[in-house]
């Protein structure tokens, strides 16, 4: 009988100095009276995003919801250790809960990771490994629309994810643009902030939502030192 084994190498944490400072800067910016304070915080299951979200959540006194639909772009070259060829994995939600006590225990992902035994055709829009560009755009569109429905479309939501996912979700909110090359979105800097907003109206007892408007993309004015200018710019190829 042949036994199959899997070597699990977890992806890394935020930088103990710069990463923590950036997370604190984001938290302090969102806590300002002039900033719309989030009602919910969602984070990718990766350690660096969960740690960032936890710092923000502690400042805002909010729990963290771990959402599998916010995974890093599941392309082999980004999730395989180049020197060894071994695939890396994020921590499981159970492992993250052991370290971060502010994770919402009962939250269930609106777009859970597709298991290897499941058909991509039957679960279109779910995160899966590997993932090409079109699948990423569809998956992030699926995730952001489900998160908005879950929050009843009127709560302020903070999402801590990765540059590919942030670009793709922001693109999904550019409702009148079908081609990424026509998008207003540019390369995304480290610890940048992107904000969309829309008008919410009550008409005859029902809630009516206006069109999403891009307020800013990749904002870095809240960051310390040279990062204030925007560092480590990155973009999906389809936006260039």
C-alpha positions, 0 to 999 in steps of 0.5 A: 500500500502506498502512503501519501504525505503532505509537507505543510509550510505555513506562509509568513507573518507581517514584519515585526516592526514595519508590518505592525506599525502599518497595521496600527497606522491603518487602525488609527486612521479608521478610528478617526471621527472623519473616517467611516468606522467599520461595523465588520472586519473580514480577513484572508486566512493567511497569517499576515492578513489575520494579524493585521486585521487583529491589530485593527480590530483591537483598536476598533473593538471589533471581532475578525471574520476569517473569509476563505473567499479572500485567499491570496491569488491561488497561482502555483508560482505564488504558493510554492516555495521556489527553492524546494518546490514544496507548496505552502499553505495558510494556517487553518482557521482552527490554528488562527483561533488559537493565536488570535482570540478576537476571531469570531468563532461561529463565522462561516465563509460565504465563499469557502475554499473548493476542495480537491474532490469538488467540481469547479463547474458545479462550484463556479466562483469558489477559490481553488488551487490553482487559479488563473486570471479569469477565475480570480476575477470571478471568485473575487466578484462572487466573494464581495457580492456575497459579503455585501449581501450578508452585511445587508448592504448598509454596514461599513465593511473593512476587508484585509486581503492581498493586492490581487484580491483587492484589485479584483474586488475593487474592479467588481465594484466598478459596475460600468466597466467590463475591461480591466484596462479601462479601470481607474484602478492602478498598482496597489502599494503596501498597506494602502487603503481603498475605499468605495462608498454609495448612497443608501436611501429609504424609499417607501419603507424599503432600502435603495442603494445607489451606485458604488463610487471610488473615493480613493485607491491605494491611499498611503498618507496614513503610513509612516516614513517612506511608505507614505509615498507608496512602496512595493507597487503591484498590479495584476497584469490585466490592469496594465 
